[in-house]
Amino acid sequence: MKKIKVAICAMCLLCAGIMLSACGEKSFDVNNIIIGTTEFTYDGTNRIFEVSYEGNTDIDVTYSLDKEEFLSADQLQISEIGSYEIYYKMTADGYTEFVSEDPITMNINPIEVVIYIQNVYQVVNDELIVPDYIVTGEYPANEEFDVEFSIADLPSVGNQETGNNYLISGSATKENYNISFVNAKYYLIDSSDTVITGQVFDENIDSILEDDKTYIFDSCTFNTAVNSMKRASLMFNNCTFNAGDIGSGEMKCLYLTSITDLTIDACTFNGETKANANSTDAYTIDINLYSTTCENILIKNNYFNTVSEDVNVPIAIKVRFGPTDNPTDISGSLGNISGEVRIEANTFNGDNNIYLGALPNVIEEESSVNSSTGDFLCVITSNYSYLSIYELYTSVGDGNLLPIILEVGEERTFGLNADM
């Protein structure tokens, strides 16, 4: 009888110990649970969000897609692109097991890349050229992309004419990738045209230019002002201009006096422009024609990021031509623009002023005209910043110029034969 009592007492002590142990466990405080990032980019490896508990680093975490079978991150094996609803379970010594009531949404996103198609310059009626491209984004090394190109309305060899250009677009599909494209242009050029791509110029390029020739600069960087008096046709595509001294203390990006044709497309203008001691105005692009006929000027899709802090009027673009009687500008016989000036789809970061030659009806009020510049046709349209348009060398009242304000996207035609 005594042995039975002793056994019963021992059993009671064991049960009491188990109960005391269970009662001593703590519950996880949901306010101290920390969930790591739930957004991932595909890289072919297994992905899972981290779960930690503030004040306790020694916890075990398992995961489940159905709240029934919980597995380690490696066992779960989630690596493909998609959106996943995942439960997690936490265990630790001294804590009651915790299972999340609601799932956590985890996303594995495709790799984002942008393919920049490169401009093509084909000699007219020569063999067609397959465009090149540059891929940007974070993607595995040695990855290859199968890109197909479409060139809209490009004439067949034998039916081509110089001076035309055509849109190049691209397409590509690749598993686990989201691919977007930046289009380019397919140019038909003359065999005598000079194409310069991807170069960095730390000195003025005037010494490499010749009269009566065409030069195309693509994806070049100019670390000083382009200051040229050559009678050349110039095209700048996807270039970067950094303001520099033109030799008189003035800081500009472009100063051109004798061009015969000009295109500036998808370029960026940086730096601080400055006036010289005899001026209060500073220019980013200064086109000041004399003794030459320029066919057309196209300034399109550019980004102006220049600043001018020590002048009265910071000017993004000036276009004029004039005779010898204006002492403030370069002397020479009267120039001419036979076609049009077109300023389209540009973005201006601060310096929003445009100065044009003598254009009828630019000034809104009656003015006393003392202009020394000729008249030409100018179309300003679809720009992404408001613009202040001034007529050069025309004083109003106390000498202040009265601008016409163009709102974002507004189109206005000025000058020769313009219907005002």
Summary of the structure (lengths in Angstrom):
residues: 420
radius of gyration: 34.8
end to end distance: 122.3
largest distance: 134.6
contacts: 1238
relative contact order: 0.07
helix: 8%
strand: 43%
